[in-house]
Amino acid sequence: MDSAAHTVTMLLADARLPSGGHAFSAGVEPAVQGGLARADVGAFLRARARTTTLVDAATAVVARRAGLSGAPYTPVERAWAARTPSRAARTASIDLGRGLLRLAQRLWPQSPAIDALTGGDTATPPRPIVLGAIAAHAGLDAETLVRVAVYDDMAGGVAALLKLEPGDPVDGVRLVIDACAAVDPFILQLAALDSPEAIPAASAPESEAWTEAHAVTNRRLFRA
């Protein structure tokens, strides 16, 4: 990757990026409301990294390949939706995608990979599709893209935890490191994915149930 791609990588990993990520908890608030103890949040994040987040990271990789080749994103989006059973989780990802797409369109208005995002089945594609398109345009390699996708989800969850259950932020750093490490054995495999059919199906039923319950409560700080 060139220097510009490295800069974009850092921007995508920055919680201050104006894409709306601050309004989402990566499933942590639904889990806490569902009864998850603070002591078990680390285990929750590691499990999420190997399931929901892994599916999103794989989707981003395949979307990147589509963006590079000029192939349509629609089959990738359909594969992602089939592997994301929770309607509330899909809605949250589409909301995140909307914020990231707005940013991408403002920064790179002439990008074919990003321009093609508006031609799918939905008015706004989910976040992993947009992330993959940005990677295609900006020159991020597939391995870096996987790491960014995983880190963003884990760091967002820990940031939300510190608002829900205040504690020492240094402990949160350890949670992020451990959760990201849980995906390390799969990085190369995920980076090599080349078709929508290859995206793994790794659901998390209890977490999905918590997300559905969270979507209908009016006592929440985060969208999901």
N, C-alpha and C positions, 0 to 999 in steps of 0.2 A: 504494500500500500504506500502511496505517496504521502507527503506531509499534510495535504488538505484532507485526505481520508482519515488520518489520525486525529486531526482537529474535529472532524464531524463525529468520530467515535467518542471523543471526550464530551462533546456537546450532548450526544444522545444519552450518555451515562450521567449527565448532570441533572439533579433534581430541580434546578432552577430553570430548566428549559421551559419556555412558555407554551406547553402543549396540553396542560390540564391534568397531568399526572398527580398533582398534589391532592386532587379530590378523590383519589382511589387508594385502597389499602391493600391491594393484592390478596384479598380474601381474609385478611387478618381480623378486621372488625366483624364480619359475619361469623368467623370462628369463635372469637371472644364472646360475642353475644350468644352463640350456640353452646357455650359452656367450657370452651377450651381454657385451661389454666395458663397463666403467664409462663410457668415453668415448662410448659409443653410447646410453646411457640416455636422454639428451635426445631423440634421434631416436625411440627406442622410445616415450616418453611422448607425443610429438607424434602419432605414428601411432596409438597407443591412443586418444588424444583424438578422432581423426577416425573411429574405427571402433567398438570396443567401448563406449567411454564415450559416444559420440554416440548409439548405439542405446539405451543406458540413459537418457540425458537425454531423448530423444524419447519413450521409454516413460513416463517420469515426467510429461511434459507431457500425454500422452493420458490417463494415469491421473488426473491432476488434473482434466481436463475431465469424466471419468466421475464423479469424486467430487462435482463441483459440480452435475452434472445428476441424480445418483442412478442413473446407468446402472451395470450390473454391471462389475466389474473383470475377469471371466473372459476375455472376448475380448482384452483388452489383455495379460493374462498369457500367453495362448496365442501372440499375435503376438510378444511378447518371446522366448518359448522357441524359436519357430521361427527367430528371428534370432540365437540364442545357441547355436551348434552344440555347444560343449563341455559335456559333462555336468558336469565338474568346475567349470567356471565357473558353471553354473546352480546347482549345490549351494552354492558359495561365496556367491552372491548371495542365495539363500534363507536361509543362515545369517545374513548381514548383515541381511536383512529381519526375521528373528526378533528380533534385538536392537533394531532400530529400532521394530518393532511393540510390543514390550514397553514401551518408553519412551513411545510415543504413547498407548497404552492407559492408562498411569498418569497422564499429563498431561491427557488429554482423554477421560475415560471416557464422556462423553455425546455424543461426536461421531458423527453418522450416517456421515460419510465414512470415518472410521477403523473404526467398528464393522462396516461392510460388508466390510472386508478379510478377515474370517474366513469368508466364504462362497464362496471360489473353489475351484479344482480341487485346491489343495494346502492342507495345514494352515497353512502360512505362505507368503505371497506373497514374491516377490523384492524386493530393496531398492528398485528404481525405482518399483514399484507403491506401496509404503508411503510413499516420498518424495512421490509425487504426491498421495496421500491427505492427507498432512500439509499439503501446499501448499494443497489445496482447503479444508481446515478453517481453516488459519491465515491465509489471504488472500494468499499469495505469488502474484505475477503470473507468467505463463509464462516470460517472459524471465529473471527472477530465478531461477526454478527451474532452468532450463538451466544458468545460470552456477554455481549451487550444486552441481549434480550433477557438472559437469565439474571444478570446483575440488576437491571432496571426493576424487574419484578421483586427481587429479594430486598433491594434497598428501599423500594417503595413500601413494602410490608413492614420493614423495621421502622421507617420514619413514622408510619401510622401507629405502630405499637407504642412509640414514645409519647404520643398524644393520648392514646387510650389508657395505657398503664405506665405512667412516667417512671423512669429508672435511669440508671447510668448509661449515657449514650455509648460509652466504650463497650459495654456489654452488647449493645446492638451491633457494633462493628464485628464482633466475633460471630454473631448470628448470621450476618451477611456472608462472611468468609466461609463459614461451615456450610451454609446452604448452597453457595456457588460451587464449592468443592464437591458437593454431592452429584453434580452433573459432569464433572471432569472426565469420568470414564466414557462418557457418551459423546464428547465434543467432536471428535474426528468422524464418528459415524453420522452424526447429525449434519455436519458440514458437507458430507458427501451426497446427501439426498438430492435426487434430481427429478422427482415427479410427485404429483399430489398423492398418488396411491402409496408412496413410500413414507408419508407422514405417519408417525406412530400414533396409535390409539391408546392413550394412557389416561383414563379418567380417574376422578377422585370423588366417589359418590357422596361421602359424608360432607365434604367441603362444598360440593355442588348443592346439596340440600340446605346447608347453612346459607349459601349465597341466595337461594330462592326465598328463604324465610326473611333474610335481611332486606330483600328488595321491596317487601310490602310493609315494613315497619317505618314509622315516622320518628323513631328515636335512634338516630344514627348521625355520625359525623362525616362519613364517607359514602360515596355512591355505591361502592362494592368492595 
